[in-house]
Amino acid sequence: DYPYCLVSKELRSIIRSLLAKASGVLELFFDHCIYTMLQELDKAPGESLHGYRICIQALLLDRPRIATTNLGKYLEVLRSQQNRPAKCLTVLWALGQAGFTDLHEGLKVWLGVMLPVLGIKSLSPYAVSYLDRLLMMHPNLTKGFGMIGPKDFFPLLDFAFMPNNSLSPSLQEQLRRLYPRLKVLALGARPEAALHTYFPSFLSRATPACPPAMKKELLTSMSQCLSLDPLSFSVWRQLYTKHLAQSSLLLNHLLESWESSSKKVHQSLQETVRSFKVTNEELAARGAGGDQDVAACDAACKELLLKMKGRGFPWSRLLLVLLVLAAGFFLHDVQTHGSFQGT
């Protein structure tokens, strides 16, 4: 909130009173403040921009939506001035003031102008730090539901988990710490109705060569899709033949986590695995889909079907319990009568 936090109460009252009287031209005034600051940056250093900054902060304190009415225009300014970091950071700072009173508007700014420049090294530290502060200032994420969709979420996932991208390791780690909250924002109030729309992009990224941390997140997310949103199974069946390698990873993950998954998932999975089994036989007969991937999927399907078959009535356990009870009764009878002959 610097420099506005240093302004006296009397001056704040005067500024806000003047802004209230000029309600019809506030968007023009906002643009004027930003473009004038950019022009001042072309002049010899020494000119203070605090007056413009104070006006912008006072304006967006009450009317944060003014900053987001024409983000496309400012994105073009950023792209045209990306070799002038000072100018770009000035624009980002001005637009970002909207988020400190309104999470919805802050996310709109971040997605509209900061995410597109996240790959620019001179601007990425500010973009990540702004997102960190925005989510820290608004711990209640419900006001941001509906802002992040698959189109925005998956570039964020790639930035957070893919090595050797344009972010430095420290910035990537910072973004990865924010990722769980971004995922909550993306899935919204009813994840069970949205997860199937995320499943295709989770699946396509889960290749055998995927980095371990990202692979773990993708497999966990796809398990969540199957557990909470039944439509994910039908989406998976449609994508199966074009994503055999990825499906093999997911099938084996489901095998490994079998004991901790719910009976509801087992029931839905049974139908899907049986359809995969038929598809595997057809692909093997045609020699299509890559023999190795088909074989890996088929082996995992067989193991899963065995697991499902083994979930019938536990006769072997019942027999073991009966044997233990019989042995215990026999020992008790021997002790009661004092000898084996007396039993």
N, C-alpha and C positions, 0 to 999 in steps of 0.2 A: 504493500500500500504506500510505498515511498514514491513521490514526495508528498502525496496528499495528507499523510499522517502528521506532517509537520505544520499544516495549515491551521491557523487559529479558528475557534468556533465561529467568531464573528465573520471572518472572511469566507468560511464554508457556507454560512447562511446567505451571504451576499451572492456568491457564485450560484448556489442552487436556486435562489430567487430569480436571478437573471435567466437561468436556463429554463425555468418554469414559464417565464413570459415569452420565451422564444421557441415554444414547443413545435411550431410549424416548420422550423428550419434546422432542427437539431441534427438531422442526417447530413445536411450540407456543412454544418459547423464541424461535425466529427471528421468528415473528409478534409475540410480545410485545415484542421489541426494536424492531421497526419501528413498531408502533402506539404504543408509549410515546414514541418520538422524535417522532411526529406530534403527540401530546398536549403534549409539552414545547414544541413550536414555537408553541403557542397561548398560552403563558405569557409573562411579561415576559422580555425578552432578558437573557442573562447565564448561563443554565443551560447547562453543557457537555454535549454528547451524545457525547463521545469514548468513554466507557465502553461505551455500546451499540454504537458503531461498531467498537470493538476486539473485542467479543464476536462480532459478525456476521462480521468478517474471519476470526477464529480458527475459527469454525464452518464457514464456506464453504471455507476452505483445504483441509479434509479431506473435506467433504461438500457439494460444490457443487450436487448435485441437489436439496438441500432448497429452494433458491431457486426452482426451476422446477416444484415440485409443484402450485402453484395460482396460475399467472400470471394467469388470468382474474379472480381476486378482486382482484389488485393493479391490473389494467387498469381495473377499475371505480372503484377509489380514485383513480386518476389522472384519469379523466374527471370524477369528481365534484368534484375539487379543482383543476381546470385553471386556475382563477383564483387559486390559491395556489401560485406557482412554487416557493417554498421547500419546501413539503411534497412536491410532485411530484418535485423533484430529490432529496430525501431518499430517497424510495422507489426511484427509478431507481438511485441510488448503491448502496443496499443490495442490490438484486437483481443489479446489474451485477458485484458482487464475485465471483459464481460464474464469470465468464468468465476471470478472470486465471490460473486453474489448469486450466481445461477449455474448449477452443474450442467443443465441441459444446454445452455448457450455456450458454456466453456467447452463442452465436448464437440459442439457444432464447429467452434473455432478450430479445435485441435484436429478434427477429422478433415475440415475443409482446407486448412492452409498449413498445418504443421506436419501431419502425416505425409502429404505429398512431397515435403522437403526433408523428410527424415534421412534420406540418403545423402544429403549435402553435409559434408563434415563440419563446416563452419556453423551450421544451424542446428544440427542434431542434438548437441548438448542442451541447448535452450529448450528444444521441443520435448525431450525426455524429462527434463527437470520441471517444465511447466505441467506435464501430465502427472508427475509424481505429486507436485504441490496441489494440483486440482483435486486429485482423489483423496489426498490427506485432509483437505479442507471440507470435503463433502463425504464423510464416511457412510452416510445413508445413500446408497446407490440407486434407490428406486426411481428418483427423479430423472435418472439417465437411461432408464429402460427404453428400448426402441430406437436408440441413437446409433448403436453399432450393429451392423448386419454382417452376413458372410463376406460381402465385398470388401469391407474394412477389416474384419476380424482376421482373415487369413494372412494378409500382408503383415499384420502385427505379430502373428504367430511365427512367421518366417523370420522377421527381424529379431524376435526374442530367442529363437532356437537354432537357426541355421548358422553354422560357423562361416567365417571369412566373408561376412557381408560388410556393408559400408559403416556399420557401427563399431566403435572401439569395444574391446572386451568389457571394460567397466560400464559403458553405457548399455551394452547388451545384458549384462547382469542386472543392472537397475531396471531395465524394461521387463526382464524375466520375473523380477519380484512383483511387478505391477500386473503381470499377465493374469493371475487368478481373478483379480477384480475386473479386469477387462472382459474375461470370459463370463463372469456373472452378468455384466452389463449386456453382453452380446446375447446371452440366452434369455434374459428378461424374466418377467414374472412367471411365465409358464414354459419352462424348459421342455416339458413333455410334449408340447405342441410345436416346438421349433427345432429340436435336435436333428430330425431327419433331413432338414435342409442343409445342415452342416456335415452330415455323414459323407457325402461324395468327396468333399475336399479333404476331410480327414483321411479317407481311404486312399485317395490318389497320392498323398504325400508319404504314406507308410511303406516305403520301399525297403528292401533288404539293406540298401546302402545308406539309409537314413541315420543321422547321428543318434547315439544312444538316448540322450536326454529327450530329443524330439520324438523318437520312436516310442518311448515310454509314455509321453504325453498323448500322442496320437492313439495308441492302443487303449489307454485309460479312457480317453474321450469317446472312442467308438464303443467301448463297453458301456459307457454311460448312455450313449445314444440307444443302444439295443435294450438297455435296462429300463429306460424311462419313456421312450417313444417307440411303440410297436411298428410304426410306419417305416422305421429304419431297416427292418428286416426285408420289406418289399423293395426298398431302394437298393439294398445290398444284392438281392437276387438279380435285379436288372443290370447291375454293374459287374457282376461276378466274372463273366468270361473275359472282360477287358482288363481285369485287375486280379489275375490269378496269384501273382507273387505277393501282392498286398493282402489278399484274402487268406493266403497260407499263413502269413504272420498273425493275422487276427484269429484264425481258427486255432492255432497253437496257443495263443494268449488265452483264449477261452478255455482251452484244455487245462492250462496251468492254474487258472483262477476258478476252476469248476466248483470246488468245495465252498468258495465264498460267494458264489453267485446265487441268485434267487431261483426258486422253483418256477416262477412265472417266466423267467428268461429261458429256462430249460425247455419248457413246453413250446414256446415260440421258436426256439432254436431248432427243435427236432424237425419241424416241417421244412425249415430252410436247409438244414444239413442233408435231409433226404433228397431235396431237389438238386442240391449241389452234387450229390452222389450220382444221380442220373446224368447230370450235365458232364461230370467227369468221365463217365463211361462213353458218352457220345463223343467227347473231345478225343479221348484215347483211341477210339475206333477210327476217327478221321485223321488222327495224327496232327491235330491242331492245338494251338494254345501253348506250345512248348512242353515237351514231355516231362521235363524236370518239375515245372510248376504244377502241372496237372497231377503228377505223382505225389508231390508234397501235399497238395490240397486233398487228394483222395485218401492219403494215409491219415491226415488229421480228421477227416470226416469219419473214417472207420473208427478211430479212437473215440471220437465224441459219441458215435452211435452205440459203442460198447458201454460208455459211461452212462448213457441214457437207459440202456437195457439193464444195466446193473442197479438201477434205482427202483427195481421192483421190490416185492416183499423179501426182507432179509432172512431167508430160511437158514443160511449158514450161521448167522449170528444167533438165531433162535435155538438151533441145535447145540451150539457152544454153551449157551446159557443153561439149557436143560442138562447137559453133561456136568457142568459145574455144580448145579443144584443137586443132582443125583450123587455126585462124589461127596458133597458136603453132608447130605443126609446119611450116606453110608458111614462116613467117619464119625458122625454124631452117634449113630446106632452102635458102632463098635465101642466107643467110649462109655456109652450108657450100660452095656452088658458086660463090659470088662474083657471080652475076647472075641475073636472072629467067629468061633464055634457057637458062641452064645447069641449071636445076632439072628 
